[in-house]
């Protein structure tokens, strides 16, 4: 076989293998609509097969749900007239409720009872957004601004990205996994995602963003969120080195990625009528066979280069 023919075959094998590997990263989307919704559904948190979020009603406040893959269960804190569920971990759900004075309070629901979570510094209200094991993150308001918090079951620690603008805090902690917390801070240029590892803050800006990046969830080394630019709102996932856009194909008016657990991502998209629908996206891991084919193709290219080098040395 001639060297140029061998080179073409190697290129084709590598291209085919690369296509297989790339295809294995394809995102499979499933729409989530609470049957009681008359004003749209938003999925916010996920843990295994448990998904939480809230839905709108034509009349009355938004209400929350827990979806287990087959049925929906209402989540409604009896202390408030509106309940919003944001995070789930095992049997525990966190979120916020609004009282008669229109003040927000965080809550923890363990499947049978509700416990109010109010950061003592949040004189204007609190909200719990994410949970992992016994640890909970969220934000609180007071006269100095908005600050993130980490609650370990007994005490609250304030989280405030040092790059936030002026003396007024503008930090929201949205998700956590182990010791890592993600969220969003605001400076004079707009919104930026952040990763806090327990000692330092790392800014997260999707390179395609022109009007802000929001980090909302983390699982292992994968971070999800959404960004704004001239084409609208787009979800993203970040693996620690590169960003990839995550857009529900039905989301002609935008996609928001809100939470992640393993390879499952939840959020909402907006249809052509600008109505929100929840979604669950599955990120497939590359199959070993695809990676092996890719390696074989690249190996073939390497052999071609070796043959050409040897042929050249013989001619000399």
KOLTIPA-360239 format. One record per residue (C-alpha): x, z, y; residue in one letter. Coordinates in steps of 0.02 Angstrom, whole numbers, plus 50000, padded with zeros to 5 digits. Example, Ala and Ser with C-alpha at 12.3 -4.5 7.8 and 13.67 -1.06 7.14 Angstrom:
2
506155039049775A;506845035749947S;
! end
This chain:
316
500005000050000X;500674995550170X;501155009250291X;499885003750422X;498495004250290X;499015021650237X;499025027250418X;497255020650446X;496615029450290X;497415045750345X;496615044250516X;494915040850439X;495065055750321X;495575067150464X;494175060850575X;492895062850435X;493545080150395X;493525085250578X;491735079050591X;491245089650441X;492095104950514X;491295102150684X;489595099250606X;489715115750513X;489715124350683X;488015116550723X;486715128350793X;485035129750705X;483645135450823X;482005143750777X;480665147250907X;479975164950919X;478275167151003X;477325183450990X;475525178650944X;474855190851076X;475805182251214X;474855172851348X;476285171951470X;477835168051367X;479015177051247X;480805182951278X;481945188751135X;483305200551194X;484095210451052X;484485207350868X;485145217650724X;485095209750552X;483335202950530X;482635213950668X;482295205950837X;481605214550992X;480995207951157X;479435206951263X;478035195251307X;476955191651458X;475085192951475X;473905183651589X;473215200351646X;474165216551636X;475995221451618X;477275214151499X;477355222351327X;478685223451193X;478825218551010X;479865221050855X;479945205650742X;480605207150565X;480575188750520X;478765188550463X;477725200250570X;477665207450746X;477465225950786X;477075232450960X;478345243751046X;477495253851183X;478175269851259X;476685281151291X;477495287751451X;477385271051540X;476135257451579X;477455244051543X;478775244151406X;480235232051390X;481295232451230X;483075226351254X;484155231851108X;484045236350925X;485225244050797X;484535248250626X;482915257650654X;483315262150835X;482655252550985X;483145254751168X;482375248151326X;481485253951482X;479745259051532X;478925259651703X;477965275151754X;476485277051872X;477675278052021X;478455261351971X;480095269651926X;481045263251774X;481685274951638X;482725270951487X;482065275551315X;482615277151135X;481345274150996X;481845279250820X;480345271850731X;479225286950754X;479555294950924X;480135290251099X;481505299351194X;481765296351380X;483535291651432X;483885294651616X;485665294851678X;485725310451789X;486515300151928X;485105287451926X;483965294852058X;483115277852078X;482905274151893X;483805269051734X;483695256251595X;484465255951422X;485005238351372X;486075239251216X;486385250551067X;487695251250929X;487615266150812X;487455281650922X;488115273351079X;486965266051212X;487355255951368X;486325251451519X;486275254151706X;485585265951837X;485145265052022X;485525277452160X;485805276352348X;487575270052318X;487045255152215X;486895249752033X;488095256051899X;488295253551713X;488305268351595X;488855272551419X;487895286351330X;488595293751169X;487085304351123X;487585319351227X;488425313751388X;488445299051509X;489975289751571X;489865278251721X;490495260351700X;490935251251860X;492015235751862X;493365238551995X;493145220752059X;491355223752116X;491115220952302X;491225233952441X;490945252452411X;489265249252331X;489295247652143X;488535232052067X;488875233251879X;487685231151731X;488215235551553X;487205224951431X;487935225551256X;489215234351149X;490095233350982X;491255247450931X;492285252051085X;491955235651173X;490625234051309X;490065218151395X;489055215851553X;489025208351725X;489745213251894X;489465205852066X;490735202152201X;490645191852361X;490715175652261X;489275179952144X;489055185951965X;490435187351834X;490395193251654X;491585206751597X;492285214351438X;492765232751443X;493835238851298X;493815257351341X;495265256651462X;495245240251559X;494045226951621X;494275208451582X;493315195651686X;492325182451589X;491915166351682X;491285151251587X;492305136451654X;490705126151670X;489895139151782X;489755135951967X;488445148952013X;488815163851903X;489185169751726X;488235183751639X;488885192151479X;487455199951382X;487935203351200X;489415205751085X;489685206050897X;491445207250830X;492495195650938X;491035184450989X;490225186651160X;488635178151216X;487785175951383X;487265162451504X;487905153451657X;487205143551804X;487805126951871X;487105111451953X;486225106051793X;485295122451767X;485485137751657X;486445136851494X;486825149251356X;488605151251294X;489625159851161X;491455164651181X;492655168351038X;494045176351140X;494925160051181X;493635146451213X;491855144451274X;490495133851192X;488805129851269X;487255135251173X;485695125851230X;484065125951133X;483555107551117X;481795112251175X;482455121051330X;482305106851454X;482215119651595X;483585131251538X;484235142251398X;484755160651404X;485755168851264X;485395187551266X;485985195851106X;487025193250950X;487225201150778X;488435192750658X;488025174250665X;486275176850737X;485965174350924X;484335177251015X;483725172851188X;482425162251275X;482205144251330X;481035136651458X;479995121451412X;479445106751519X;478065117551594X;479345131251633X;478575143051505X;479785154651413X;479925155151224X;481055166251121X;482295158551000X;483455163350860X;485005152750836X;486115153150682X;487945148450697X;488575141850531X;490355146050479X;491445130950431X;491385127850245X;493055129450153X;492855111750086X;492735104850262X;494275114250317X;495195108450161X;494735090350197X;495335092450374X;496975099350312X;497125084950187X;496865072150324X;498165080150437X;499345081250288X;499085062650260X;499545058950440X;501095069550418X;501605059550264X;501395043150358X;502535049550496X;503805055150366X;503785038050279X;504005029150445X;505455040450492X;506325037350325X;506065018550339X;506805018650512X;508325028350453X;508625015750313X;508575001350435X;509875010050540X;
! end
